Amino acid sequence: MSYPHLSTDCHEHHGIVKDYEGPAPEIVTLCGSTKFADAFGAVAHELTMQGFIVLAPGVFGMSGGDDDTAKLALDELHKRKIDLSNHVYVVNPGGYIGHSTRGEIRYALRKGIPVQYLNPIDEVAEGLRRLIPDSPKGV
């Protein structure tokens, strides 16, 4: 077959499907403002080198002036990435966490997915901690 497909007998045809055995790597979804593309890249590199599967935004630099329909669709797609994850890691240089990221943090916490921060939440303004009411102390 010349197109991507799922098949349990694929290895008989291509020799590329392998059973790597052992535990599957944990999946981490990166969340944060897409204006920090360089920070996302650095964090993704570090976590990948530690053996994690890293999911991140696929589009960087969208803002309120961009197509709102596309932004909403991308936000929903990112939540599906969170659904697949064992962990969420918030890329928040300088403690910045915007509206979309706050929603993603709340979503992950409601699903019981642990959330970690590049800059610990304790270093983030008290007002922001109130905006993320499901965030446990010490996260």
Backbone torsions as a table, in degrees:
resi	resn	phi	psi	omega
1	MET	NA	143.2	-176.8
2	SER	-103.0	8.2	-179.7
3	TYR	-124.1	156.4	178.7
4	PRO	-61.4	139.9	-179.3
5	HIS	-155.8	163.1	174.6
6	LEU	-108.4	126.6	-180.0
7	SER	-156.2	134.1	179.4
8	THR	-71.5	-19.6	179.1
9	ASP	-103.2	18.3	-178.4
10	CYS	-56.7	-38.7	-177.3
11	HIS	-60.7	-28.1	178.0
12	GLU	-67.7	-27.5	-175.7
13	HIS	-97.4	-33.5	-172.6
14	HIS	-116.4	-25.2	-176.8
15	GLY	69.0	17.2	-178.0
16	ILE	-109.3	-14.4	-179.9
17	VAL	-86.1	124.4	-176.5
18	LYS	-127.1	150.9	171.8
19	ASP	-98.6	109.0	-175.8
20	TYR	-81.8	-7.3	178.4
21	GLU	56.1	174.3	-179.8
22	GLY	71.9	176.8	-178.1
23	PRO	-70.6	145.7	176.6
24	ALA	-71.7	145.4	176.4
25	PRO	-62.7	150.6	175.9
26	GLU	-76.1	153.4	-177.4
27	ILE	-107.6	131.2	178.1
28	VAL	-119.7	129.3	172.7
29	THR	-102.5	130.0	176.8
30	LEU	-88.4	134.4	176.5
31	CYS	-126.5	155.4	178.3
32	GLY	148.6	176.5	179.1
33	SER	-67.9	130.8	-179.1
34	THR	-71.9	-3.5	174.5
35	LYS	-72.4	-9.8	179.6
36	PHE	-101.9	47.2	-176.0
37	ALA	-55.2	-41.3	-179.2
38	ASP	-64.2	-40.8	178.4
39	ALA	-65.7	-40.6	176.0
40	PHE	-57.5	-45.0	-179.7
41	GLY	-61.0	-43.5	-179.7
42	ALA	-65.4	-44.0	-179.8
43	VAL	-66.6	-43.5	179.3
44	ALA	-60.3	-42.2	178.1
45	HIS	-60.5	-50.1	-177.6
46	GLU	-60.7	-47.2	-178.4
47	LEU	-67.4	-37.3	176.9
48	THR	-62.9	-43.0	178.9
49	MET	-65.9	-23.4	176.0
50	GLN	-83.1	-4.1	175.7
51	GLY	100.6	10.0	178.0
52	PHE	-88.3	150.1	165.8
53	ILE	-85.0	125.4	-174.0
54	VAL	-112.5	124.7	173.9
55	LEU	-108.3	136.5	-176.7
56	ALA	-143.2	168.3	174.3
57	PRO	-56.1	142.6	179.0
58	GLY	-93.4	-11.4	-179.6
59	VAL	-130.6	129.4	179.7
60	PHE	-114.3	148.3	171.7
61	GLY	90.6	11.1	176.3
62	MET	-75.5	144.5	179.8
63	SER	-136.4	178.9	-179.0
64	GLY	-56.3	-24.0	-179.8
65	GLY	-81.4	-11.9	179.6
66	ASP	-78.9	174.3	179.9
67	ASP	-56.6	110.9	-177.5
68	ASP	-62.4	-34.9	179.5
69	THR	-63.7	-43.8	178.7
70	ALA	-65.0	-42.1	179.8
71	LYS	-61.8	-44.0	178.1
72	LEU	-62.6	-41.0	178.6
73	ALA	-64.0	-41.5	178.3
74	LEU	-66.7	-37.2	176.5
75	ASP	-61.6	-43.0	178.9
76	GLU	-66.7	-41.1	177.5
77	LEU	-60.3	-40.1	-179.9
78	HIS	-65.2	-34.8	176.2
79	LYS	-64.4	-32.8	176.6
80	ARG	-67.2	-33.7	174.9
81	LYS	-64.3	-41.5	177.1
82	ILE	-60.2	-40.1	178.5
83	ASP	-57.2	-32.8	-178.0
84	LEU	-81.3	-9.4	-166.5
85	SER	-93.1	153.0	170.1
86	ASN	-89.9	-25.2	-177.0
87	HIS	-146.4	156.3	169.3
88	VAL	-120.5	136.1	178.4
89	TYR	-122.5	119.7	-176.6
90	VAL	-91.4	119.7	176.6
91	VAL	-88.9	102.0	-173.3
92	ASN	-132.6	64.8	178.7
93	PRO	-53.2	134.3	-179.7
94	GLY	69.1	9.1	179.7
95	GLY	85.3	2.4	-176.0
96	TYR	-69.3	126.1	173.5
97	ILE	-137.1	113.9	-178.4
98	GLY	-85.8	-178.1	-175.6
99	HIS	-58.7	-50.4	-178.7
100	SER	-61.6	-41.9	-179.6
101	THR	-65.6	-39.5	176.4
102	ARG	-58.5	-42.1	178.5
103	GLY	-63.6	-39.2	178.7
104	GLU	-67.2	-38.5	177.5
105	ILE	-63.2	-48.1	178.4
106	ARG	-58.8	-43.3	-179.4
107	TYR	-59.7	-48.8	-179.6
108	ALA	-61.5	-45.7	-178.4
109	LEU	-63.7	-38.9	177.7
110	ARG	-64.7	-28.6	179.0
111	LYS	-87.7	-0.4	178.7
112	GLY	80.1	18.9	-179.8
113	ILE	-92.4	123.3	-178.5
114	PRO	-63.8	145.0	-178.0
115	VAL	-121.2	130.8	174.4
116	GLN	-122.3	160.5	-173.8
117	TYR	-127.3	142.6	172.1
118	LEU	-59.5	-50.7	171.4
119	ASN	-103.7	117.2	-174.7
120	PRO	-51.7	145.4	-177.1
121	ILE	-59.0	-27.7	178.6
122	ASP	-62.7	-24.0	179.9
123	GLU	-89.7	-4.2	-179.3
124	VAL	-91.2	148.1	-176.4
125	ALA	-54.1	143.4	178.4
126	GLU	-55.2	-38.3	179.5
127	GLY	-58.9	-37.7	179.1
128	LEU	-69.0	-40.4	179.1
129	ARG	-59.9	-33.4	177.1
130	ARG	-69.1	-28.4	179.7
131	LEU	-76.4	-14.7	177.3
132	ILE	-116.1	72.4	-170.6
133	PRO	-64.1	-23.9	-178.6
134	ASP	-84.4	-2.7	-176.7
135	SER	-74.1	117.1	179.4
136	PRO	-69.1	156.5	177.1
137	LYS	-62.6	144.4	177.0
138	GLY	84.1	1.0	179.6
139	VAL	-79.2	NA	NA
